[in-house]
Amino acid sequence: MARSEFRFSWPLRVRYSEIDGQMVVFNAHYLTYFDIAITEYFRSLPYDYMGQVASTGEDFHTVRALVEFQQPILFDEDIDVHVRTARLGRTSLTFLIEIHGTGADDLRATGEVVWVNTDQKTHTPAPLAQELVDKLGAFEGENLER
């Protein structure tokens, strides 16, 4: 996928605590990078994620998290984590994610994260909030599969 297909990215700099003995980002931190970028993506919509949780008693469960490593990310590198919502289901969201060096077209990693909206008392799926559906539709436009 081309960087131009993403309307949102979040910059990060690799910290010493995120690398392993090979001086590259330890694999588990990629999911942390994905989570940070998704949080900032929601903030940019703007969407009050925690307000929605408090008012509805619903929250998301991660049901899929995939990372495909392309090229190592090194200590102190500046990276951009690109996020887009690729698919909206009745109860689920599918995010596609790419990491590139800042300002470069060097694909470092790709990923997919799927969330299911759930009632937090029963942990059963619940329909997505219409406000979120509308905001994601407006932001992503024709790139959004429904």
C-alpha positions as CSV (number, residue, x, y, z in Angstrom):
1,M,0.0,0.0,0.0
2,A,1.3,3.5,-0.8
3,R,1.9,6.0,2.0
4,S,-0.5,8.3,0.1
5,E,-3.4,5.9,1.0
6,F,-3.0,6.9,4.6
7,R,-4.5,10.2,5.8
8,F,-3.0,9.9,9.3
9,S,0.4,9.3,10.7
10,W,2.0,9.7,14.1
11,P,5.7,10.5,14.5
12,L,7.8,8.6,17.1
13,R,11.5,8.3,18.0
14,V,12.9,5.0,19.1
15,R,14.0,5.1,22.7
16,Y,16.8,3.1,24.2
17,S,14.4,1.1,26.4
18,E,12.7,-0.2,23.2
19,I,15.7,-1.9,21.6
20,D,17.1,-5.4,22.2
21,G,20.7,-6.7,22.2
22,Q,20.9,-6.4,18.4
23,M,20.2,-2.6,18.7
24,V,16.9,-2.9,16.8
25,V,13.4,-2.4,18.1
26,F,12.3,-5.4,20.1
27,N,9.4,-7.1,18.3
28,A,6.8,-6.6,21.1
29,H,7.2,-2.8,20.9
30,Y,5.7,-2.7,17.4
31,L,2.3,-3.4,18.9
32,T,2.9,-0.5,21.3
33,Y,3.7,1.7,18.4
34,F,0.4,0.6,16.7
35,D,-1.6,1.3,19.8
36,I,-0.1,4.8,20.3
37,A,-0.9,5.6,16.7
38,I,-4.5,4.3,16.9
39,T,-5.1,6.4,20.0
40,E,-3.8,9.5,18.3
41,Y,-5.8,8.7,15.2
42,F,-9.0,8.7,17.3
43,R,-8.0,11.9,19.0
44,S,-7.5,13.5,15.5
45,L,-11.0,12.7,14.3
46,P,-11.8,14.0,17.1
47,Y,-13.5,11.2,18.9
48,D,-13.9,11.0,22.7
49,Y,-13.0,7.4,23.1
50,M,-12.9,7.3,26.9
51,G,-16.0,9.4,27.1
52,Q,-17.8,6.9,25.0
53,V,-16.6,4.1,27.2
54,A,-17.8,5.9,30.3
55,S,-21.2,6.8,28.9
56,T,-22.1,3.4,27.3
57,G,-20.2,0.7,29.3
58,E,-18.8,-0.5,26.0
59,D,-15.1,-0.8,25.0
60,F,-13.1,-2.6,22.4
61,H,-11.4,-6.0,22.6
62,T,-8.5,-6.6,20.3
63,V,-9.3,-9.9,18.5
64,R,-6.4,-9.8,16.0
65,A,-3.0,-8.2,16.0
66,L,-0.7,-8.9,13.1
67,V,2.8,-7.5,12.6
68,E,4.9,-8.2,9.5
69,F,8.5,-7.1,9.8
70,Q,10.1,-5.7,6.7
71,Q,13.3,-3.9,7.7
72,P,14.8,-3.3,11.1
73,I,14.1,-0.1,13.0
74,L,17.2,1.2,14.9
75,F,17.8,3.0,18.1
76,D,17.1,6.8,18.0
77,E,15.5,6.6,14.5
78,D,12.5,8.8,13.7
79,I,9.6,6.9,12.3
80,D,6.1,7.6,11.2
81,V,3.3,5.2,12.1
82,H,0.5,5.4,9.5
83,V,-3.0,4.3,10.4
84,R,-6.2,3.9,8.5
85,T,-9.5,2.2,9.1
86,A,-9.9,-0.2,6.3
87,R,-13.1,-1.9,7.3
88,L,-16.2,-1.1,9.4
89,G,-18.3,-4.1,10.4
90,R,-21.5,-3.9,12.5
91,T,-19.4,-4.5,15.7
92,S,-15.8,-4.4,14.5
93,L,-13.1,-2.1,13.2
94,T,-10.1,-3.2,11.1
95,F,-7.1,-0.9,11.1
96,L,-4.2,-1.2,8.6
97,I,-0.9,0.1,9.8
98,E,2.5,0.9,8.2
99,I,5.7,2.1,9.7
100,H,8.2,4.1,7.6
101,G,11.3,6.1,8.4
102,T,10.3,9.7,8.8
103,G,10.0,11.3,5.3
104,A,11.1,8.1,3.6
105,D,9.3,5.5,1.5
106,D,11.2,2.7,3.2
107,L,8.6,0.3,4.5
108,R,9.7,-1.1,7.9
109,A,6.6,-3.0,9.1
110,T,3.0,-3.5,8.2
111,G,0.2,-4.6,10.5
112,E,-3.5,-5.2,11.0
113,V,-5.4,-4.7,14.2
114,V,-9.0,-5.8,14.6
115,W,-11.2,-4.5,17.4
116,V,-14.6,-5.7,18.4
117,N,-16.9,-3.4,20.4
118,T,-18.2,-5.2,23.4
119,D,-20.5,-4.6,26.4
120,Q,-18.1,-4.6,29.3
121,K,-20.5,-6.4,31.7
122,T,-21.2,-9.3,29.4
123,H,-18.1,-9.2,27.1
124,T,-20.4,-9.8,24.1
125,P,-20.3,-7.8,20.8
126,A,-22.2,-4.6,20.6
127,P,-22.9,-2.4,17.6
128,L,-20.4,0.4,16.9
129,A,-21.5,3.9,18.1
130,Q,-23.0,5.8,15.2
131,E,-20.9,8.9,16.0
132,L,-17.7,6.8,15.5
133,V,-19.1,5.3,12.3
134,D,-19.9,8.7,10.9
135,K,-16.6,10.2,11.9
136,L,-14.6,7.4,10.4
137,G,-16.7,7.5,7.2
138,A,-16.1,11.2,6.8
139,F,-12.4,10.9,7.5
140,E,-11.6,7.8,5.3
141,G,-14.1,8.5,2.5
142,E,-14.1,6.0,-0.3
143,N,-11.2,4.0,1.1
144,L,-13.4,2.6,3.8
145,E,-15.0,-0.8,3.3
146,R,-18.3,-1.5,4.9
